[in-house]
């Protein structure tokens, strides 16, 4: 249930962000991102290798502001953007829920301990999900090459 709620929430948030960005914020975001040296490179890559670039940017460790508000202005279609965002939200929801289930208190998060928790094995799920996500990206890259 936790994973499903997170995926639904994140996907709906991406739909709203996409619509707001395309409708109202396009000029402001473009003017803000023009100062970054890689902005035009991403625009070119978004035209040449659309899906590969979208997957790489959505699964990257870039700040959420850049990926959430920057990707809609690169020219991706609504269903491309939402489809890839949906897949990314599944991976991130698995990670977030497994971390939440593996700790017993707020102090456990900071100390990294899982003392007294029978579900301590869940702390390995983020590593597994991350490795599977990385493997998926490598396979996608090799397939579209």
GUBA-191536 format. One record per residue: y, x, z of N, C-alpha, C, O, CB in turn. Coordinates in steps of 0.05 Angstrom, whole numbers, padded with zeros to 5 digits, always signed. Each point is the difference from the previous one (the first is absolute). Glycine has a CB too. Layout:
<sites>
YXZYXZYXZYXZYXZ/...
</sites>
This chain:
<sites>
-00024+00017+00000+00024-00017+00000+00025+00018+00000+00020-00006-00014-00045-00031+00038/+00024+00058-00008+00023+00018+00002+00007+00012-00028+00023+00000-00008-00036+00011+00056/-00008-00002-00062+00005+00012-00026+00011-00020-00020+00018+00006-00015-00056+00026+00024/+00026-00056-00009+00009-00021-00018+00030-00007+00005+00015-00004-00019-00062-00014+00017/+00055+00015+00027+00028-00007+00006+00019+00022-00009+00021-00005-00010-00037-00021+00049/+00008+00051-00034+00017+00023-00008+00003+00001-00031+00022+00004-00010-00036+00021+00051/-00008-00029-00055+00001+00000-00029+00017-00022-00011+00016+00004-00018-00062+00016+00017/+00043-00044+00012+00016-00023-00009+00030+00005+00006+00017-00004-00018-00056-00027+00025/+00045+00040+00017+00027+00006+00007+00013+00021-00018+00022-00003-00010-00033-00009+00058/-00003+00034-00052+00011+00022-00016+00003-00008-00029+00019+00007-00013-00040+00026+00044/+00002-00049-00042+00002-00009-00028+00024-00019-00003+00015+00002-00020-00065+00004+00014/+00053-00025+00024+00023-00018-00001+00026+00015+00002+00020-00006-00013-00048-00030+00032/+00029+00056-00001+00024+00016+00003+00006+00015-00026+00024+00002-00008-00034+00003+00057/-00010+00005-00063+00005+00014-00025+00009-00019-00022+00017+00008-00016-00052+00024+00029/+00026-00057-00013+00009-00020-00019+00030-00005+00005+00016+00000-00019-00062-00021+00016/+00054+00017+00028+00028-00005+00006+00017+00024-00007+00022-00003-00011-00036-00029+00048/+00005+00056-00030+00015+00024-00006+00004+00004-00030+00021+00007-00009-00039+00014+00051/-00004-00027-00057+00002+00003-00029+00021-00018-00011+00017+00008-00017-00066+00005+00015/+00048-00038+00010+00019-00020-00011+00029+00006+00009+00018-00002-00017-00054-00033+00018/+00040+00043+00024+00027+00006+00009+00011+00025-00014+00023+00001-00008-00034-00021+00053/-00006+00040-00048+00008+00025-00013+00008-00005-00029+00021+00009-00009-00051+00017+00040/+00013-00040-00045+00006-00006-00028+00024-00018-00004+00014+00003-00020-00063+00003+00011/+00053-00025+00027+00021-00019-00003+00028+00009+00010+00020-00004-00014-00055-00031+00018/+00036+00048+00019+00025+00005+00013+00007+00029+00004+00024+00008-00001-00030-00050+00023/-00014+00059-00018+00006+00027+00010-00004+00022-00021+00003+00024+00006-00017-00040+00037/+00008+00009-00068-00007+00020-00020+00021+00022-00003-00006+00023+00001-00020-00058-00024/+00051+00027+00019+00022+00019-00005+00004+00018+00024+00004+00024-00003+00018-00056-00029/-00022+00020+00056+00004+00017+00024-00022+00020+00004+00005+00023+00007+00019-00062+00013/-00049+00031-00025-00022+00018+00004+00000+00022-00021-00005+00023+00007-00022-00060+00013/+00033+00030-00044+00001+00021-00021+00022+00020+00006-00004+00024-00002-00013-00057-00032/+00040+00024+00043+00021+00018+00006-00006+00018+00025+00008+00023+00001+00024-00056-00020/-00048+00022+00037-00008+00015+00024-00021+00021-00007+00000+00022+00010+00011-00061+00019/-00030+00031-00047-00022+00018-00006+00007+00021-00022-00015+00019-00004-00016-00056+00017/+00053+00033-00027+00007+00019-00021+00006+00028+00011-00002+00020-00015+00021-00058-00011/-00013+00040+00051+00006+00026+00012-00025+00016+00005+00001+00024+00004+00039-00044+00017/-00064+00007-00020-00025+00015+00003-00009+00011-00026+00001-00013-00021-00014-00017+00059/+00005+00055-00037-00007+00015-00025-00025-00011-00014-00003+00004-00024+00024+00035+00044/-00039-00052-00005-00024-00010-00012+00001-00028-00010-00019-00011-00012-00005+00041+00041/+00047-00044-00026+00002-00028-00007-00005-00004-00030-00015-00017-00008+00047+00010+00045/-00019+00023-00054-00003-00003-00029-00028+00009-00009-00010-00011-00020+00059+00019+00014/-00061+00011+00019-00027+00008-00006-00019-00023+00005-00019-00005-00015+00029+00053+00026/-00006-00063+00012-00017-00023+00006+00005-00022-00021-00019-00014-00007+00020+00026+00056/+00023-00015-00058+00006-00021-00021-00015+00006-00026-00011-00018-00013+00056+00010+00034/-00046+00034-00028-00014+00008-00024-00030-00004+00003-00013-00010-00017+00050+00043+00006/-00047-00024+00034-00029-00003+00006-00008-00030+00001-00022-00007-00009+00023+00051+00034/+00017-00060-00016-00006-00029+00001-00003-00012-00027-00012-00021-00004+00036+00018+00047/-00011+00015-00063-00003-00010-00027-00024+00013-00015-00012-00013-00016+00062+00006+00015/-00056+00032+00008-00021+00014-00014-00028-00008+00011-00018-00008-00014+00050+00046+00004/-00035-00035+00036-00025-00005+00014+00005-00021+00022+00002+00006+00023-00019+00041-00032/+00019-00072+00000+00008-00021+00018-00017-00004+00025+00010+00003+00022+00008-00025-00063/-00043+00016+00037-00018-00007+00022-00005+00025+00017-00001-00002+00025-00020-00035-00052/+00016+00059+00015-00006+00025+00015+00024+00007+00018-00004+00007+00024-00026+00009-00061/+00054-00018+00027+00023+00007+00015+00005-00021+00023+00007+00007+00022+00013+00015-00062/-00025-00047+00034+00003-00021+00020-00020+00004+00023+00008-00002+00023+00008-00030-00058/-00041+00038+00029-00019+00006+00020+00008+00024+00017-00002-00001+00024-00034-00019-00053/+00043+00041+00015+00008+00025+00015+00023-00005+00018+00001+00010+00023-00018+00017-00061/+00038-00041+00029+00023-00005+00017-00006-00019+00022+00011+00003+00022+00018+00006-00061/-00044-00030+00034-00006-00020+00021-00017+00012+00022+00003-00007+00024+00000-00029-00058/-00022+00054+00027-00018+00012+00020+00011+00026+00011-00013+00013+00016-00025-00034-00039/+00062+00029+00014+00011+00025+00010+00012-00003+00028+00002-00022+00011+00008+00035-00059/-00002+00009+00058+00012+00001+00027+00031-00001-00001+00013+00010+00018-00053+00015-00001/+00050-00036-00038+00029-00004-00002+00010-00021+00020-00016-00017+00007+00015+00031-00056/+00025-00012+00058+00010-00021+00018-00002-00028-00013+00004-00003-00024+00028+00037+00045/-00037-00053-00004-00004-00028-00009+00024-00011-00015-00003-00016-00018-00027+00010+00056/+00054+00015-00031+00025-00009-00013-00001+00008-00030+00007-00016-00017+00019+00019+00061/-00034+00021-00049-00001+00010-00028-00022-00015-00016+00005-00008-00023+00012+00053+00039/-00040-00048-00004-00022-00013-00016+00005-00030-00002-00006-00012-00021-00026+00048+00036/+00041-00049+00006+00004-00029-00001+00023-00008-00018-00002-00019-00015-00017+00016+00061/+00042+00017-00043+00023-00008-00016+00004+00016-00025+00014-00008-00019+00007-00005+00061/-00034+00036-00044+00003+00017-00023-00019-00007-00023+00008+00001-00023+00006+00035+00053/-00038-00044-00023-00020-00006-00021+00008-00024-00018-00004+00001-00024-00030+00017+00054/+00045-00040-00018+00007-00022-00018+00021+00006-00021+00001-00013-00021-00012-00016+00059/+00028+00049-00033+00020+00006-00020-00009+00020-00021+00014+00006-00019+00020-00015+00053/-00059+00019-00032-00010+00019-00019-00011-00014-00025-00009+00013-00019-00002+00018+00056/+00011-00058-00037-00008-00014-00024-00028-00011+00001-00011-00009-00020+00041+00037-00004/-00043-00028+00047-00027-00011+00002+00002-00031+00000+00019-00012+00010-00034+00052+00016/-00006-00052-00038-00001-00029+00001-00008-00010+00027-00010+00015+00017-00002-00014-00065/+00017-00027+00052-00006-00012+00026-00029+00002+00008-00006+00008+00022+00043-00040-00030/-00055+00026-00010-00029+00000+00006-00011+00029+00004-00018+00004+00016+00013-00048-00041/+00016+00063+00010-00008+00028+00004+00008+00009+00028-00016+00010+00015+00022-00001-00064/+00019-00014+00056+00010+00008+00026-00015-00013+00023-00008+00013+00019+00053-00007-00040/-00048-00033+00020-00014-00014+00021-00029+00007+00001-00011+00002+00022+00044-00040-00027/-00046+00041-00017-00029+00007+00000-00005+00027+00013-00018+00002+00017+00013-00028-00059/+00020+00046+00035-00003+00026+00013+00008-00001+00029-00012+00013+00017+00020+00010-00062/+00013-00037+00051+00009-00003+00028-00021-00014+00017-00004+00007+00023+00052-00008-00038/-00061-00018+00003-00022-00014+00014-00023+00019+00007-00010+00000+00022+00022-00043-00046/-00020+00059+00005-00021+00020+00005+00008+00020+00021-00016+00008+00017+00000-00013-00065/+00041+00014+00047+00010+00019+00020+00001-00013+00027-00007+00013+00020+00034+00010-00055/-00020-00048+00036+00002-00014+00027-00028-00003+00012-00002+00000+00025+00044-00024-00040/-00062+00021-00001-00028-00001+00011-00007+00026+00014-00010+00000+00022-00004-00032-00058/+00020+00054+00023-00006+00026+00011+00016+00005+00026-00011+00009+00020+00000+00009-00066/+00037-00024+00045+00016+00004+00024-00007-00019+00022+00002+00007+00024+00035+00009-00053/-00045-00041+00023-00008-00019+00020-00025+00009+00014-00002-00003+00025+00023-00034-00051/-00040+00048+00011-00024+00010+00013+00006+00023+00019-00011+00001+00022-00015-00013-00063/+00044+00029+00033+00009+00022+00018+00014-00010+00025-00006+00008+00022+00010+00021-00062/+00015-00047+00036+00015-00011+00023-00017-00015+00020+00002+00004+00024+00037-00007-00054/-00057-00013+00020-00018-00016+00018-00020+00018+00014-00005-00004+00024+00010-00035-00054/-00015+00059+00017-00019+00018+00013+00013+00016+00022-00012+00005+00021-00015-00003-00063/+00052+00006+00037+00015+00015+00021+00005-00019+00024-00003+00008+00023+00024+00022-00058/-00012-00054+00029+00005-00020+00021-00024-00006+00017+00002-00004+00024+00034-00015-00053/-00059+00017+00016-00025-00006+00014-00011+00023+00016-00017-00003+00018+00007-00030-00053/+00018+00057+00028-00012+00024+00013+00014+00009+00025-00009+00018+00013-00006-00005-00058/+00038-00025+00052+00015+00008+00024+00000-00023+00020-00002-00023-00008+00030+00055-00019/-00026-00025+00052+00000-00020+00021+00028-00005+00011+00005-00020+00012-00052+00032-00001/+00065+00008-00014+00027-00004+00010+00020+00016-00017-00008+00016-00017-00011-00022+00064/+00044+00002-00041+00021+00014-00014-00001+00030+00006+00006+00017-00018+00022-00058+00020/-00037+00049+00022-00002+00028+00007-00022+00014-00016+00002+00024-00006+00015-00035+00052/-00038-00004-00053-00021+00012-00017+00010+00009-00027-00009+00020-00011-00024-00049+00035/+00052+00014-00034+00011+00007-00026+00014+00028+00001-00004+00016-00017+00010-00065+00006/+00010+00053+00032+00014+00025+00003-00018+00023+00008+00004+00023-00009+00036-00049+00020/-00059+00021+00006-00017+00021+00010-00023+00006-00020-00011+00022+00001+00022-00035+00046/-00018-00006-00063-00022+00004-00019-00027-00004+00013-00021+00005-00013+00049+00026-00012/-00029-00040+00050-00025-00004+00013-00010-00029-00005+00015-00018-00006-00003+00052+00041/-00038-00036-00033-00013-00026-00003-00019-00005+00024-00021-00012-00003+00024+00016-00048/+00006+00005+00074-00017-00001+00024-00005-00029+00008+00019-00017+00000-00001+00061+00015/-00042-00050-00008-00007-00027+00009-00002-00020-00022-00003-00024+00005+00024+00035+00037/-00020-00003-00067-00001-00019-00022-00027+00003-00014-00007+00021-00010+00058-00019+00004/-00065-00024+00005-00026+00000-00014+00003+00001-00030-00020+00005-00014+00001-00030+00052/+00043+00021-00048+00004+00000-00029+00013+00025-00009+00015+00000-00020-00011-00049+00021/-00008+00071+00012+00012+00026-00007-00008+00009-00028+00015+00016-00012-00013-00004+00061/-00025-00021-00058-00009+00008-00027+00020-00010-00021+00000+00010-00023-00048-00011+00039/+00064-00020-00010+00018-00011-00019+00023+00019-00007+00013-00003-00021-00024-00041+00038/+00015+00065-00001+00021+00019-00006-00006+00016-00025+00018+00012-00012-00008-00009+00060/-00035-00003-00058-00007+00014-00024+00005-00016-00025-00001+00010-00022-00032+00015+00048/+00037-00051-00023+00003-00018-00023+00025+00008-00017-00002+00000-00024-00021-00037+00049/+00046+00043-00012+00023+00008-00017-00006+00025-00017+00009+00002-00023+00021-00021+00058/-00045+00037-00024-00007+00024-00016-00018-00007-00023+00004+00010-00022+00000+00018+00063/-00023-00046-00036-00018-00009-00022+00015-00015-00021-00004+00004-00024-00034-00006+00057/+00055-00017-00024+00016-00016-00019+00019+00018-00016+00002-00003-00024-00005-00036+00055/+00015+00059-00018+00018+00018-00014-00016+00017-00020+00010+00004-00023+00019-00003+00063/-00052+00008-00033-00017+00016-00018-00009-00017-00024+00000+00009-00023-00015+00019+00061/+00008-00053-00033-00008-00018-00022+00024-00006-00018-00003-00002-00024-00033-00018+00053/+00059+00016-00017+00025-00005-00016+00006+00024-00017+00007-00003-00024+00010-00027+00059/-00019+00054-00024+00005+00024-00016-00021+00003-00022+00008+00007-00023+00012+00015+00063/-00045-00027-00034-00021+00001-00021+00006-00021-00022-00004+00006-00023-00030+00010+00058/+00043-00039-00027+00007-00021-00019+00022+00009-00019-00001-00004-00024-00013-00031+00057/+00035+00048-00021+00022+00010-00017-00009+00022-00019+00009+00001-00023+00022-00012+00060/-00049+00029-00028-00010+00021-00017-00016-00012-00023+00003+00008-00023-00005+00024+00062/-00015-00052-00033-00016-00013-00021+00018-00015-00019-00004+00000-00025-00034-00005+00056/+00059-00008-00021+00019-00014-00018+00014+00021-00018+00004-00006-00024+00003-00030+00059/+00001+00058-00024+00013+00021-00015-00018+00010-00023+00008+00003-00023+00019+00010+00064/-00052-00007-00033-00019+00010-00020-00006-00021-00022-00004+00007-00023-00016+00022+00058/+00019-00055-00027-00006-00021-00019+00023-00004-00020-00005-00006-00023-00023-00016+00058/+00053+00025-00026+00022-00005-00017+00010+00025-00015+00019-00002-00015-00006-00036+00045/-00025+00060-00025+00009+00025-00012-00006+00000-00029+00006+00020-00014-00014+00004+00057/
</sites>
